[in-house]
């Protein structure tokens, strides 16, 4: 056996570590940015980072994860990336479960344990976050923002926005323009 077989293992380990470190750095950067503005987004990012670290600690220590464990670090990273990349279209639980390589029922349970809410609620929250960002950073109309954030129409955005924030998107936007 020559030493050439050890090199791919080391580089794949380095690559996996690099991806893990990058994912954690991105999550912590979101926490830093959102801590003052959106405590819920900051808490969700901290929970995801904590889960990634815990799963890596368990993996490296040889400990078996508990039967009620949530998603693993790689699953969290892939599911979050898939959601953020596809906010503009319909996202089904079966799509997310395929990304995480779990059955839809097992995925839904694991997702809720990891994020503290069902997949649909998390997707709606991410869409609202995207809409908020677009309202502050662009001059696009609310109907354009609704569609680009993945809502079926402006009325759908307004209904969910009012439930989440207690005011209309137009009022929320005006308040931020004055500051």
C-alpha positions as CSV (number, residue, x, y, z in Angstrom):
1,X,0.0,0.0,0.0
2,X,1.5,3.3,-1.0
3,X,0.7,6.6,0.8
4,X,-1.5,7.9,-2.0
5,X,-4.7,6.6,-0.4
6,X,-4.2,8.6,2.8
7,X,-4.1,11.9,0.9
8,X,-7.8,11.9,-0.2
9,X,-8.9,11.1,3.3
10,X,-7.0,14.0,4.7
11,X,-8.1,16.4,2.1
12,X,-11.8,15.3,2.4
13,X,-11.4,15.7,6.2
14,X,-9.9,19.2,5.7
15,X,-12.7,20.0,3.2
16,X,-15.4,18.8,5.6
17,X,-13.8,20.8,8.5
18,X,-13.6,23.8,6.2
19,X,-17.2,23.5,5.3
20,X,-18.2,23.1,9.0
21,X,-16.1,26.1,10.0
22,X,-17.6,28.2,7.2
23,X,-21.1,27.2,8.2
24,X,-20.5,28.1,11.8
25,X,-18.9,31.3,10.9
26,X,-21.9,32.3,8.7
27,X,-24.4,31.4,11.4
28,X,-22.4,33.4,14.0
29,X,-22.2,36.3,11.6
30,X,-26.0,36.2,11.2
31,X,-26.3,36.3,15.0
32,X,-24.0,39.3,15.3
33,X,-25.9,41.2,12.6
34,X,-29.4,40.3,13.8
35,X,-29.0,40.5,17.5
36,X,-30.2,44.1,17.8
37,X,-32.7,44.0,15.0
38,X,-34.2,40.5,15.0
39,X,-33.7,38.5,18.2
40,X,-35.6,35.5,16.9
41,X,-33.4,35.2,13.8
42,X,-30.4,35.5,16.1
43,X,-31.7,32.8,18.4
44,X,-32.4,30.5,15.5
45,X,-28.9,30.9,14.2
46,X,-27.4,30.3,17.6
47,X,-29.5,27.1,18.0
48,X,-28.4,25.9,14.6
49,X,-24.7,26.6,15.5
50,X,-25.1,24.8,18.8
51,X,-26.6,21.8,17.1
52,X,-23.8,21.7,14.5
53,X,-21.2,21.8,17.3
54,X,-23.0,19.2,19.4
55,X,-23.3,16.8,16.5
56,X,-19.6,17.2,15.7
57,X,-18.6,16.7,19.3
58,X,-20.7,13.5,19.4
59,X,-19.3,12.3,16.1
60,X,-15.7,12.8,17.2
61,X,-16.2,11.4,20.7
62,X,-17.9,8.3,19.3
63,X,-20.9,9.0,21.4
64,X,-24.2,7.9,20.0
65,X,-26.7,10.7,19.5
66,X,-29.9,10.4,21.4
67,X,-32.9,8.9,19.7
68,X,-34.6,12.2,19.9
69,X,-31.7,14.1,18.3
70,X,-32.6,16.8,15.8
71,X,-30.9,17.3,12.4
72,X,-27.1,16.9,12.1
73,X,-24.9,19.8,11.2
74,X,-24.6,18.9,7.5
75,X,-28.4,18.5,7.3
76,X,-29.0,21.9,8.9
77,X,-26.6,23.6,6.5
78,X,-28.1,21.9,3.4
79,X,-31.7,22.5,4.5
80,X,-31.1,26.2,5.3
81,X,-29.2,26.7,2.0
82,X,-32.0,25.0,0.1
83,X,-34.7,27.1,1.8
84,X,-32.8,30.4,1.3
85,X,-32.1,29.6,-2.4
86,X,-35.7,28.6,-3.1
87,X,-37.8,31.1,-1.1
88,X,-39.2,32.5,-4.4
89,X,-41.0,29.2,-5.1
90,X,-43.2,26.7,-3.3
91,X,-41.1,24.6,-0.8
92,X,-42.6,21.3,0.2
93,X,-41.6,19.2,3.2
94,X,-40.9,16.3,0.9
95,X,-38.3,18.5,-0.9
96,X,-36.6,19.4,2.4
97,X,-36.7,15.8,3.6
98,X,-35.0,14.7,0.4
99,X,-32.2,17.4,0.9
100,X,-31.7,16.0,4.5
101,X,-32.0,12.4,3.3
102,X,-34.7,11.6,5.8
103,X,-38.3,10.4,5.4
104,X,-40.8,13.3,5.5
105,X,-42.2,12.3,8.9
106,X,-38.8,11.8,10.5
107,X,-37.5,15.0,8.9
108,X,-40.4,17.0,10.3
109,X,-39.9,15.8,13.8
110,X,-36.1,16.3,13.6
111,X,-36.6,19.8,12.1
112,X,-38.9,20.9,14.9
113,X,-36.5,19.6,17.5
114,X,-33.7,21.5,15.9
115,X,-35.4,24.8,15.0
116,X,-38.2,24.9,17.6
117,X,-40.9,25.2,14.9
118,X,-42.3,23.1,12.0
119,X,-40.7,23.5,8.5
120,X,-43.6,25.5,7.1
121,X,-43.4,28.1,10.0
122,X,-39.7,28.4,9.5
123,X,-40.1,29.0,5.7
124,X,-42.7,31.6,6.3
125,X,-40.4,33.3,8.9
126,X,-37.5,33.4,6.4
127,X,-39.9,34.8,3.7
128,X,-40.9,37.5,6.1
129,X,-37.3,38.3,6.9
130,X,-36.5,38.5,3.1
131,X,-39.5,40.8,2.6
132,X,-38.4,43.0,5.5
133,X,-34.9,43.2,4.0
134,X,-36.3,44.1,0.6
135,X,-38.6,46.8,2.1
136,X,-35.7,48.5,3.7
137,X,-33.1,48.1,0.9
138,X,-35.2,48.6,-2.2
139,X,-37.9,50.9,-3.7
140,X,-39.8,47.9,-5.1
141,X,-43.6,47.9,-4.6
142,X,-45.1,45.6,-1.9
143,X,-46.6,43.4,-4.6
144,X,-43.1,42.9,-6.2
145,X,-41.6,42.2,-2.8
146,X,-44.3,39.7,-2.0
147,X,-43.7,37.7,-5.1
148,X,-39.9,37.8,-4.9
149,X,-40.1,36.7,-1.2
150,X,-42.2,33.7,-2.2
151,X,-45.7,34.9,-1.2
152,X,-48.6,34.2,-3.6
153,X,-49.6,37.9,-3.7
154,X,-49.5,41.1,-1.7
155,X,-52.6,40.2,0.3
156,X,-50.8,37.0,1.5
157,X,-47.8,39.0,2.5
158,X,-49.9,41.5,4.4
159,X,-51.9,38.9,6.2
160,X,-48.8,37.0,7.5
161,X,-46.9,40.2,8.1
162,X,-49.7,41.6,10.3
163,X,-49.8,38.3,12.3
164,X,-46.1,38.4,12.8
165,X,-45.5,42.1,13.5
166,X,-48.9,43.5,14.5
167,X,-48.9,46.1,11.7
168,X,-49.1,46.3,7.9
169,X,-46.0,46.1,5.8
170,X,-46.6,49.6,4.5
171,X,-46.7,51.1,8.0
172,X,-43.6,49.0,9.0
173,X,-41.8,50.3,5.9
174,X,-42.8,53.9,6.6
175,X,-41.5,53.7,10.2
176,X,-38.1,52.6,9.0
177,X,-37.9,55.3,6.3
178,X,-38.3,58.0,8.9
179,X,-35.4,56.7,11.1
